[in-house]
Amino acid sequence: MSDERILTIAEALREGIFEEMERDSRVFCIGEDIGIPGGWGGAFTVTLGIEQKFPERTVNTPISEAALFGAALGAAVTGLKPIADVQYGDFLFCAMDQIVNQISMMRYMSGGEIQVPIVMRAPVGASNRGAQHAHSMESWFVNIPGIKVICPSNAYDAKGMLKSAVRDGNPVLIFEHKLLYGSKGARAEKGGVDASRHIPQEDYTVPIGKAAVLREGTDVTIYSTLLMLHRSMAAAEELAKEGVSCEVVDLRTLVPLDKDTILASAGKTGRTVVVEESPKTGGWGGGIAALLAEEASEMLMAPVKRVSAPDTPVPFAPVMENFYVPSVEKIMREVRATAGY
């Protein structure tokens, strides 16, 4: 195979999972319909073919998130390394006791004696499926000490960060946007964005807790993740035609936060915009704004702007969902206002 392989996020995650299972016999996958013969490979094809390649380390669970994460927790504390796959991130809420009161706290409560090396994978974001299949719930889990929260926006990062998560030794929650998977066939997503990348043949990891400056700029910094990162990049491209130079930072990790990169970029441009898909009230963007206010106020030439969804459930009608989710045009409008254009 050529080193110039281009994989989608779904393909890159699949390859990363399979490689980690081959590397470490303690790694196994557990989830809902992840390895059904003739099936899709989970809801978005990430585990396609796993039941053929690793039949003894593929556990298909009932549609019970409490059972899924309870079993993953039990396996983890006995020395295994589960990768737990929930069909839709919305249903993490069905396992909040297992995640919040057990998985996140057990290492702390045991004084470090018990490790909980669980990787939890959760699709997020609006995709014309209605309010109960459209949450962007990153902010809920940012508020739970003991869980690392990562949000890869492209295939290279998705594979590398997943591999880092498997090797981390702590609970890691990976949020994956449905419109970035690049799933094909029956699972192709209408309105999907191409997040495929060149994936090297050799083993590699991408560090957890390190942001990436994807576009250099001098006038305004835009901080974002997942689908909104792609829309922020598109907005920056259009604004460049108007003479507005945007620096775009892909946060990649929400816990632990890369404060150094965030503050360095704010000091460089002096103006900042935070873009997220979740509702504004209680959103993780408020944490970024607070960080900038507390530690970069002397460097800022304008208040921090936030672009987010409204404080309502996600609408079902496509025209209303398009209004609800921050658009390229809305990001551009807020950047212009921050930059004084």
SEBA-364447 format. One record per atom (N, C-alpha, C): z negated, x, y negated. Coordinates in pm, whole numbers, padded with zeros to 5 digits, always signed. Example, Ala and Ser with C-alpha at 12.3 -4.5 7.8 and 13.67 -1.06 7.14 Angstrom:
BEGIN
-00780+01319+00569;-00780+01230+00450;-00780+01320+00330;-00708+01285+00225;-00714+01367+00106;-00787+01290-00003;
***
This chain:
BEGIN
+00000+00083+00120;+00000+00000+00000;+00000+00087-00126;+00061+00039-00230;+00071+00114-00355;-00060+00108-00432;-00085+00215-00509;-00201+00216-00598;-00182+00119-00714;-00059+00069-00733;-00030-00023-00843;-00048-00168-00800;-00145-00192-00715;-00171-00329-00669;-00228-00412-00782;-00178-00533-00797;-00232-00627-00895;-00294-00742-00817;-00425-00762-00837;-00495-00869-00768;-00553-00968-00869;-00563-01092-00827;-00633-01193-00907;-00784-01173-00890;-00862-01245-00969;-01007-01237-00952;-01048-01284-00813;-00990-01394-00765;-01025-01443-00631;-00994-01337-00526;-00879-01275-00536;-00840-01171-00438;-00929-01048-00450;-00961-01010-00573;-01045-00892-00595;-01186-00914-00543;-01242-01032-00569;-01374-01064-00515;-01373-01063-00363;-01271-01121-00305;-01259-01124-00158;-01256-00982-00103;-01175-00897-00164;-01166-00760-00117;-01300-00688-00133;-01366-00711-00245;-01496-00648-00267;-01599-00693-00164;-01602-00823-00134;-01695-00875-00034;-01667-00813+00102;-01541-00812+00142;-01506-00758+00273;-01539-00609+00282;-01513-00535+00175;-01543-00392+00177;-01693-00367+00189;-01773-00446+00120;-01918-00428+00128;-01970-00468+00266;-01910-00567+00327;-01949-00606+00463;-01913-00497+00563;-01800-00431+00541;-01763-00320+00627;-01852-00199+00605;-01893-00177+00482;-01975-00060+00446;-02117-00073+00496;-02171-00195+00494;-02313-00216+00523;-02328-00336+00615;-02374-00311+00737;-02384-00419+00836;-02491-00522+00801;-02573-00494+00700;-02676-00591+00658;-02619-00699+00568;-02499-00678+00514;-02438-00775+00422;-02376-00889+00502;-02406-01011+00463;-02341-01127+00524;-02318-01233+00418;-02232-01327+00448;-02200-01435+00354;-02253-01567+00405;-02310-01644+00314;-02365-01774+00348;-02325-01871+00237;-02278-01988+00277;-02235-02084+00175;-02174-02208+00235;-02126-02292+00146;-02074-02422+00185;-01924-02414+00208;-01883-02431+00335;-01741-02429+00373;-01673-02296+00337;-01745-02186+00350;-01686-02057+00313;-01595-02000+00421;-01613-02045+00545;-01533-01987+00653;-01492-02090+00756;-01430-02197+00712;-01383-02302+00801;-01242-02267+00848;-01217-02257+00979;-01081-02227+01026;-00980-02325+00967;-00876-02270+00905;-00775-02353+00841;-00817-02406+00705;-00936-02366+00658;-00986-02413+00530;-00939-02328+00414;-00998-02351+00298;-00956-02284+00175;-01026-02151+00152;-01137-02126+00223;-01215-02006+00195;-01308-02031+00079;-01395-02133+00095;-01478-02176-00016;-01398-02264-00109;-01459-02304-00219;-01392-02395-00311;-01273-02331-00381;-01273-02197-00394;-01169-02132-00474;-01105-02011-00405;-01102-02013-00271;-01027-01919-00184;-01088-01779-00178;-01204-01757-00236;-01258-01621-00241;-01290-01567-00101;-01337-01651-00011;-01374-01605+00123;-01269-01639+00228;-01147-01659+00186;-01039-01696+00279;-01025-01591+00390;-01033-01635+00515;-01016-01547+00630;-01142-01477+00676;-01255-01504+00611;-01378-01432+00646;-01425-01465+00788;-01399-01589+00833;-01446-01627+00966;-01370-01554+01076;-01251-01505+01045;-01174-01426+01141;-01219-01280+01141;-01248-01228+01024;-01281-01086+01010;-01428-01058+01044;-01516-01148+01005;-01659-01128+01027;-01722-01256+01082;-01683-01299+01201;-01732-01427+01252;-01883-01433+01269;-01946-01322+01302;-02090-01322+01327;-02171-01307+01199;-02103-01279+01087;-02176-01265+00960;-02124-01364+00856;-02075-01477+00906;-02031-01586+00819;-02112-01710+00855;-02190-01759+00760;-02277-01873+00786;-02233-01989+00698;-02177-02092+00760;-02141-02213+00688;-02261-02307+00688;-02303-02349+00571;-02421-02435+00559;-02381-02579+00533;-02472-02672+00557;-02450-02810+00509;-02444-02811+00356;-02402-02921+00301;-02401-02935+00155;-02544-02959+00109;-02621-02852+00113;-02761-02856+00072;-02793-02722+00007;-02792-02720-00125;-02816-02594-00196;-02959-02543-00174;-03053-02635-00158;-03191-02594-00131;-03198-02518+00002;-03129-02568+00103;-03127-02501+00233;-03052-02368+00223;-02941-02368+00151;-02859-02248+00138;-02940-02132+00079;-03002-02157-00036;-03074-02049-00103;-03208-02020-00037;-03268-02119+00028;-03388-02092+00105;-03360-01999+00222;-03249-02024+00292;-03211-01938+00404;-03174-01798+00357;-03103-01791+00243;-03065-01660+00188;-03190-01581+00149;-03287-01648+00090;-03412-01583+00053;-03483-01528+00176;-03496-01610+00280;-03562-01564+00402;-03494-01444+00463;-03361-01445+00462;-03286-01331+00517;-03307-01206+00433;-03310-01223+00301;-03321-01108+00211;-03456-01038+00227;-03563-01114+00236;-03695-01051+00244;-03719-00983+00379;-03633-01011+00476;-03645-00944+00606;-03549-00826+00618;-03478-00793+00509;-03397-00673+00509;-03248-00692+00509;-03201-00815+00514;-03057-00840+00508;-03012-00852+00362;-02880-00857+00341;-02825-00864+00206;-02727-00980+00196;-02777-01100+00173;-02689-01218+00168;-02608-01225+00040;-02485-01270+00053;-02402-01312-00059;-02392-01463-00047;-02460-01533-00137;-02471-01679-00130;-02368-01743-00222;-02287-01833-00166;-02175-01893-00237;-02201-02042-00254;-02221-02086-00378;-02234-02229-00406;-02099-02280-00456;-02057-02396-00407;-01922-02443-00439;-01899-02459-00589;-01995-02516-00658;-01987-02533-00803;-02121-02492-00861;-02116-02416-00970;-02240-02369-01030;-02333-02482-01070;-02278-02599-01101;-02359-02714-01140;-02469-02744-01038;-02442-02712-00912;-02536-02749-00807;-02639-02640-00778;-02639-02536-00861;-02753-02445-00860;-02881-02521-00895;-02865-02627-00976;-02982-02704-01017;-03051-02770-00897;-02979-02790-00787;-03038-02849-00668;-03127-02748-00594;-03119-02621-00634;-03197-02516-00567;-03285-02442-00667;-03326-02510-00774;-03402-02440-00878;-03538-02390-00830;-03603-02460-00740;-03731-02410-00691;-03711-02279-00615;-03611-02277-00528;-03585-02155-00451;-03548-02039-00542;-03464-02065-00643;-03415-01958-00730;-03520-01915-00831;-03583-02012-00898;-03673-01982-01009;-03812-01941-00962;-03867-02015-00865;-04005-01989-00824;-04019-01891-00708;-03909-01859-00642;-03918-01769-00527;-03830-01645-00544;-03699-01664-00549;-03607-01551-00551;-03634-01460-00671;-03651-01518-00788;-03666-01437-00909;-03801-01368-00918;-03905-01425-00855;-04042-01378-00878;-04101-01295-00765;-04042-01300-00647;-04111-01245-00530;-04136-01095-00540;-04042-01020-00595;-04063-00876-00609;-04178-00849-00706;-04181-00922-00816;-04287-00905-00916;-04422-00943-00858;-04428-01058-00792;-04557-01106-00740;-04612-01018-00628;-04523-00946-00560;-04567-00858-00451;-04591-00715-00498;-04584-00693-00628;-04604-00558-00679;-04496-00461-00632;-04376-00513-00611;-04265-00428-00569;-04256-00407-00419;-04348-00465-00344;-04347-00446-00198;-04232-00521-00131;-04195-00634-00187;-04089-00717-00128;-03967-00712-00218;-03854-00672-00161;-03728-00674-00235;-03649-00799-00196;-03570-00847-00290;-03490-00969-00266;-03345-00939-00306;-03272-00867-00221;-03135-00826-00255;-03032-00936-00229;-03036-01039-00312;-02945-01153-00298;-02838-01146-00407;-02714-01167-00369;-02606-01189-00466;-02571-01337-00461;-02579-01403-00576;-02550-01547-00583;-02423-01566-00665;-02323-01631-00606;-02194-01651-00673;-02180-01798-00712;-02140-01822-00840;-02135-01959-00889;-02016-01980-00983;-01921-02069-00948;-01811-02103-01039;-01861-02189-01156;-01814-02161-01276;-01858-02235-01394;-01737-02274-01480;-01764-02356-01581;-01663-02387-01681;-01593-02519-01660;-01542-02572-01770;-01470-02700-01768;-01330-02681-01714;-01288-02772-01625;-01153-02764-01567;-01104-02901-01523;-01127-03002-01606;-01080-03139-01580;-01142-03200-01455;-01265-03164-01425;-01333-03221-01310;-01448-03314-01349;-01471-03332-01477;-01579-03419-01521;-01709-03343-01541;-01806-03411-01602;-01927-03345-01650;-02009-03280-01540;-02010-03337-01419;-02095-03284-01314;-02034-03165-01240;-01913-03128-01278;-01849-03010-01220;-01795-02920-01331;-01866-02912-01442;-01809-02842-01558;-01911-02763-01639;-02033-02755-01593;-02135-02684-01670;-02099-02537-01690;-02138-02485-01805;-02147-02341-01826;-02296-02314-01844;-02362-02284-01734;-02509-02284-01734;-02569-02144-01739;-02491-02048-01789;-02543-01912-01798;-02676-01907-01873;-02687-01984-01981;-02807-01979-02065;-02933-02020-01990;-02921-02111-01895;-03037-02153-01817;-03096-02034-01743;-03010-01951-01686;-03057-01845-01598;-03088-01715-01672;-03035-01702-01793;-03074-01590-01878;-03224-01598-01908;-03278-01718-01905;-03418-01742-01938;-03511-01727-01818;-03461-01676-01706;-03544-01659-01586;-03564-01510-01560;-03679-01455-01593;-03702-01313-01565;-03690-01283-01416;-03632-01168-01386;-03620-01126-01246;-03484-01143-01186;-03391-01205-01259;-03254-01222-01210;-03157-01155-01307;-03070-01072-01255;-02965-01014-01337;-02849-01114-01343;-02787-01127-01459;-02682-01226-01480;-02556-01156-01529;-02448-01167-01451;-02323-01100-01487;-02210-01201-01495;-02111-01170-01582;-02002-01263-01612;-01871-01188-01623;-01809-01147-01514;-01685-01070-01521;-01568-01155-01571;-01486-01095-01656;-01374-01169-01716;-01240-01129-01658;-01236-01028-01571;-01108-00985-01514;-01129-00934-01372;-01021-00916-01300;-01030-00883-01158;-01093-00747-01133;-01062-00648-01216;-01119-00514-01197;-01270-00520-01209;-01319-00583-01314;-01463-00594-01333;-01527-00680-01225;-01460-00787-01184;-01517-00877-01084;-01546-00802-00954;-01450-00726-00908;-01472-00652-00783;-01578-00545-00803;-01566-00467-00909;-01659-00357-00930;-01801-00402-00954;-01819-00512-01026;-01953-00562-01054;-02013-00630-00932;-01931-00697-00852;-01982-00754-00728;-02034-00644-00637;-01960-00536-00625;-02005-00426-00540;-02135-00365-00594;-02147-00354-00724;-02272-00306-00782;-02386-00402-00752;-02357-00531-00757;-02459-00632-00731;-02510-00623-00587;-02419-00607-00492;-02458-00596-00351;-02549-00476-00330;-02523-00368-00402;-02599-00244-00384;-02723-00236-00471;-02748-00336-00551;-02852-00329-00654;-02994-00337-00599;-03015-00425-00501;-03149-00441-00446;-03231-00551-00512;-03179-00612-00617;-03246-00721-00688;-03157-00845-00686;-03213-00962-00716;-03128-01081-00726;-03028-01067-00840;-02902-01093-00812;-02796-01089-00912;-02717-01219-00903;-02700-01284-01015;-02624-01409-01022;-02492-01381-01093;-02382-01403-01021;-02248-01380-01076;-02187-01514-01114;-02161-01532-01243;-02090-01650-01288;-01941-01618-01296;-01859-01703-01233;-01715-01682-01225;-01645-01806-01281;-01562-01788-01383;-01500-01906-01444;-01386-01957-01359;-01385-02088-01339;-01286-02150-01252;-01142-02125-01298;-01121-02118-01429;-00984-02100-01480;-00940-01954-01480;-01024-01865-01431;-00987-01723-01425;-00960-01674-01284;-00991-01755-01183;-00979-01710-01045;-00838-01664-01008;-00737-01739-01056;-00601-01710-01011;-00576-01758-00870;-00655-01858-00825;-00636-01912-00691;-00498-01974-00679;-00445-01971-00557;-00307-02014-00536;-00301-02134-00443;-00182-02189-00428;-00161-02300-00338;-00238-02424-00379;-00308-02483-00282;-00379-02608-00307;-00495-02591-00405;-00539-02468-00426;-00653-02444-00515;-00610-02387-00650;-00483-02388-00680;-00436-02340-00810;-00494-02428-00919;-00539-02365-01027;-00605-02437-01134;-00510-02463-01250;-00496-02590-01289;-00417-02624-01406;-00484-02566-01530;-00406-02497-01612;-00461-02436-01732;-00526-02302-01708;-00505-02245-01589;-00565-02116-01557;-00510-02004-01643;-00591-01900-01660;-00554-01782-01739;-00538-01664-01644;-00438-01582-01668;-00414-01467-01583;-00516-01357-01614;-00609-01337-01521;-00710-01232-01536;-00691-01124-01430;-00572-01118-01371;-00544-01018-01269;-00537-00879-01331;-00564-00779-01249;-00564-00640-01296;-00517-00547-01184;-00482-00427-01222;-00457-00322-01124;-00589-00288-01056;-00589-00288-00924;-00710-00257-00847;-00683-00132-00762;-00759-00025-00784;-00735+00098-00708;-00770+00083-00561;-00710+00167-00478;-00740+00164-00336;-00879+00220-00308;-00918+00322-00383;-01044+00387-00356;-01163+00300-00399;-01277+00329-00340;-01400+00257-00372;-01440+00283-00517;-01485+00180-00586;-01536+00197-00722;-01637+00088-00751;-01721+00112-00849;-01814+00011-00897;-01805+00004-01050;-01846-00108-01105;-01859-00126-01250;-02006-00151-01277;-02068-00075-01366;-02213-00086-01384;-02257-00220-01441;-02370-00270-01389;-02435-00387-01446;-02512-00343-01570;-02502-00422-01678;-02575-00390-01799;-02499-00309-01900;-02367-00302-01883;-02284-00225-01977;-02169-00311-02026;-02165-00335-02157;-02055-00411-02218;-01932-00323-02232;-01819-00385-02265;-01694-00312-02283;-01627-00356-02413;-01589-00259-02495;-01512-00289-02616;-01365-00295-02576;-01311-00416-02571;-01173-00435-02523;-01070-00420-02633;-01113-00434-02757;-01021-00420-02870;-01098-00359-02986;-01047-00251-03040;-01110-00187-03155;-01072-00260-03283;-01168-00272-03376;-01140-00337-03503;-01237-00292-03609;-01212-00332-03733;-01294-00284-03844;-01355-00395-03930;-01302-00518-03920;-01346-00625-04010;-01455-00715-03952;-01437-00757-03827;-01527-00853-03764;-01541-00816-03616;-01662-00830-03562;-01683-00816-03417;-01695-00954-03354;-01624-00975-03244;-01637-01097-03165;-01701-01058-03033;-01813-01124-03000;-01880-01103-02872;-01855-01225-02783;-01817-01200-02656;-01790-01314-02570;-01793-01273-02423;-01767-01372-02335;-01761-01351-02191;-01659-01447-02130;-01624-01424-02004;-01548-01518-01922;-01423-01573-01991;-01397-01703-01983;-01276-01761-02043;-01274-01741-02193;-01390-01752-02258;-01394-01737-02402;-01358-01596-02446;-01378-01498-02359;-01334-01361-02391;-01183-01357-02405;-01112-01424-02317;-00966-01428-02324;-00918-01502-02449;-00986-01610-02482;-00948-01682-02605;-00983-01600-02729;-01089-01523-02722;-01124-01436-02834;-01020-01326-02852;-00971-01272-02742;-00866-01170-02750;-00738-01230-02809;-00704-01352-02768;-00586-01418-02823;-00604-01444-02972;-00723-01485-03013;-00750-01507-03155;-00738-01378-03233;-00787-01269-03177;-00779-01139-03244;-00634-01096-03263;-00552-01124-03163;-00408-01089-03173;-00343-01165-03288;-00373-01293-03299;-00314-01374-03406;-00369-01334-03543;-00497-01307-03549;-00558-01270-03677;-00507-01136-03728;-00470-01049-03636;-00415-00919-03677;-00289-00938-03760;-00213-01044-03730;-00091-01073-03805;-00123-01115-03948;-00247-01161-03970;-00290-01201-04103;-00365-01089-04175;-00376-00975-04109;-00444-00862-04170;-00592-00854-04142;-00643-00937-04048;-00784-00934-04012;-00799-00850-03885;-00875-00743-03893;-00893-00652-03780;-01020-00688-03705;-01003-00738-03581;-01117-00783-03500;-01149-00683-03389;-01276-00654-03375;-01323-00580-03258;-01375-00683-03158;-01331-00675-03032;-01370-00773-02931;-01453-00703-02824;-01575-00752-02805;-01668-00695-02708;-01686-00792-02593;-01651-00748-02473;-01677-00825-02352;-01818-00788-02306;-01912-00878-02322;-02051-00848-02288;-02069-00816-02141;-01993-00881-02055;-01992-00861-01910;-02125-00892-01842;-02235-00844-01899;-02369-00869-01844;-02454-00936-01951;-02516-01048-01916;-02608-01114-02008;-02753-01072-01983;-02784-01033-01861;-02914-00975-01828;-02891-00862-01727;-02926-00738-01758;-02979-00688-01886;-02868-00674-01990;-02901-00700-02115;-02805-00699-02224;-02783-00555-02274;-02658-00524-02302;-02624-00392-02355;-02644-00393-02507;-02768-00375-02549;-02799-00382-02691;-02731-00270-02770;-02718-00153-02710;-02660-00039-02782;-02517-00068-02826;-02435-00122-02734;-02296-00153-02769;-02288-00266-02869;-02373-00368-02852;-02374-00482-02945;-02407-00434-03086;-02511-00355-03100;-02555-00310-03232;-02459-00209-03293;-02402-00124-03209;-02308-00025-03261;-02185-00092-03320;-02135-00195-03254;-02018-00266-03305;-02052-00343-03432;-02169-00404-03436;-02211-00475-03558;-02222-00379-03676;-02274-00260-03650;-02283-00160-03756;-02149-00112-03804;-02052-00116-03716;-01917-00070-03750;-01845-00170-03838;-01853-00301-03804;-01775-00402-03876;-01857-00475-03983;-01986-00491-03960;-02071-00560-04057;-02062-00711-04054;-01974-00766-03972;-01958-00911-03962;-01940-00946-03814;-02005-01055-03770;-02009-01084-03627;-01990-01232-03597;-01921-01259-03486;-01901-01394-03436;-01930-01392-03286;-02010-01488-03239;-02044-01498-03097;-01977-01624-03043;-01902-01609-02932;-01826-01720-02877;-01871-01748-02734;-01911-01871-02708;-01953-01912-02573;-01904-02054-02545;-01891-02086-02417;-01843-02219-02379;-01955-02321-02368;-02078-02275-02352;-02189-02368-02335;-02230-02433-02467;-02309-02541-02462;-02355-02606-02585;-02433-02509-02673;-02431-02536-02803;-02492-02444-02899;-02643-02436-02888;-02708-02552-02875;-02854-02554-02871;-02903-02489-02742;-02981-02383-02756;-03033-02313-02639;-02934-02220-02573;-02816-02204-02634;-02713-02119-02574;-02749-01971-02583;-02691-01891-02490;-02720-01747-02491;-02672-01681-02620;-02576-01743-02687;-02528-01689-02814;-02638-01682-02919;-02736-01772-02908;-02848-01768-03000;-02930-01642-02981;-02938-01593-02857;-03008-01469-02831;-02939-01350-02893;-02805-01351-02889;-02729-01242-02953;-02749-01248-03104;-02744-01369-03159;-02764-01383-03304;-02903-01335-03344;-03005-01368-03264;-03141-01325-03295;-03153-01173-03288;-03091-01113-03187;-03091-00967-03176;-03031-00902-03300;-02918-00955-03344;-02852-00900-03463;-02938-00920-03587;-03003-01037-03598;-03088-01063-03714;-03210-00971-03717;-03264-00943-03599;-03385-00862-03591;-03359-00713-03604;-03246-00668-03549;-03225-00523-03539;-03102-00472-03615;-03025-00562-03675;-02905-00516-03746;-02888-00584-03881;-02993-00647-03933;-02978-00725-04055;-02932-00639-04173;-02976-00514-04178;-02937-00428-04290;-02792-00385-04281;-02734-00397-04162;-02594-00356-04144;-02497-00471-04166;-02548-00595-04163;-02461-00712-04169;-02431-00751-04313;-02304-00782-04337;-02260-00825-04469;-02242-00975-04478;-02266-01046-04366;-02252-01192-04363;-02339-01245-04250;-02379-01372-04257;-02457-01430-04147;-02377-01429-04016;-02448-01424-03904;-02383-01432-03774;-02327-01571-03753;-02200-01581-03714;-02138-01709-03683;-02142-01732-03532;-02161-01856-03494;-02157-01892-03352;-02050-01998-03328;-01968-01976-03226;-01868-02073-03183;-01908-02117-03043;-01924-02247-03025;-01972-02298-02896;-01921-02439-02875;-01958-02495-02760;-01928-02636-02734;-02029-02724-02806;-01996-02852-02827;-02093-02945-02887;-02210-02971-02792;-02317-03028-02846;-02434-03061-02765;-02416-03196-02697;-02314-03203-02612;-02287-03324-02534;-02246-03283-02394;-02250-03375-02298;-02190-03344-02168;-02040-03316-02184;-01984-03249-02087;-01840-03218-02091;-01761-03347-02066;-01669-03383-02155;-01590-03505-02135;-01495-03491-02016;-01456-03606-01961;-01360-03603-01849;-01216-03607-01897;-01186-03687-01998;-01048-03699-02046;-00997-03563-02092;-00880-03520-02045;-00830-03387-02080;-00824-03361-02230;-00780-03461-02309;-00770-03439-02453;-00908-03415-02514;-01009-03482-02463;-01145-03463-02513;-01205-03332-02464;-01174-03296-02340;-01222-03167-02290;-01163-03052-02370;-01035-03066-02406;-00973-02962-02488;-01038-02952-02626;-01084-03065-02676;-01156-03064-02804;-01294-03002-02787;-01356-03028-02674;-01494-02983-02647;-01502-02831-02631;-01414-02774-02552;-01420-02630-02523;-01363-02553-02642;-01432-02451-02692;-01381-02376-02807;-01238-02326-02785;-01153-02350-02881;-01012-02312-02873;-00987-02183-02950;-00869-02127-02929;-00829-02009-03005;-00831-02039-03154;-00784-02158-03192;-00778-02196-03333;-00917-02206-03394;-01013-02261-03319;-01149-02271-03372;-01211-02133-03390;-01187-02045-03295;-01238-01907-03308;-01178-01840-03430;-01047-01858-03449;-00980-01798-03565;-01040-01851-03695;-01065-01981-03698;-01119-02042-03821;-01256-01981-03857;-01342-01964-03757;-01476-01910-03783;-01470-01762-03817;-01377-01690-03758;-01362-01547-03791;-01313-01532-03935;-01217-01615-03974;-01166-01609-04113;-01281-01634-04210;-01364-01734-04180;-01474-01767-04270;-01573-01652-04279;-01598-01586-04167;-01691-01472-04167;-01633-01354-04244;-01503-01334-04226;-01437-01221-04291;-01406-01247-04438;-01424-01374-04482;-01399-01407-04622;-01253-01431-04653;-01173-01473-04550;-01031-01499-04573;-01007-01648-04589;
***
